[in-house]
Amino acid sequence: MTTTDKLTLGGLLAALIVLVFNLYPWYRGGREISKLAAFGKGTTGGVCIAMCPGGILGWAHSRSGTVGNGIGERTSQAATGTASAEGLPTGQLVGLGATGAVIVVLTVLVVVLAYKEAGKKDRRRIIGGAFVGSTFCLTAGVAGALAWLPAALNGVGDGVKALFEGAGIL
């Protein structure tokens, strides 16, 4: 299977379509934040996997771009007759350390557990959120806006490590 770290206009279209499918019912239905909870959980998981440079989570992140590019380009071609294979400037969330990786794995685990206990509609929303979060992080704009996140997670992981090492407790 192939993977990509470059998002095309078609891939962006696919992610935007999923985003609209999740925001429209919320907007039309009273704008209760609880209606976005499942999508938000998935988005959080998707952003977390976007920080992983390798492993299964890194593979899933690069795979989301490949899937989005293919689906979006076909959708654009079928709907408008216009090709959308033009690439966007690439971004990447870098700097995740070993302690931050622990926090990422735990966060993704919580999202997976939420998925397992969710109903059918919320499961779709979690998957959609993960796709959108991961796919958007392939762009330079979103990756640049979230560039602080790996360092923040490393700091949280350092704090957890220090807690278990007993630093500053006695």
Secondary structure, DSSP 8 states (H G I E B T S, - for coil): ----S--BHHHHHHHHHHHHHHHHHHHHTT--GGGGHHHHHHHHHHHHHHT-SSHHHHHHHHHHHHHHHHHHHHHHHHHHS-----B--B-------HHHHHHHHHHHHHHHHHHHHS-HHHHHHHHHHHHHHHHHTTBHHHHHHTTTHHHHHHHHHHHHHHHHHTTTT-
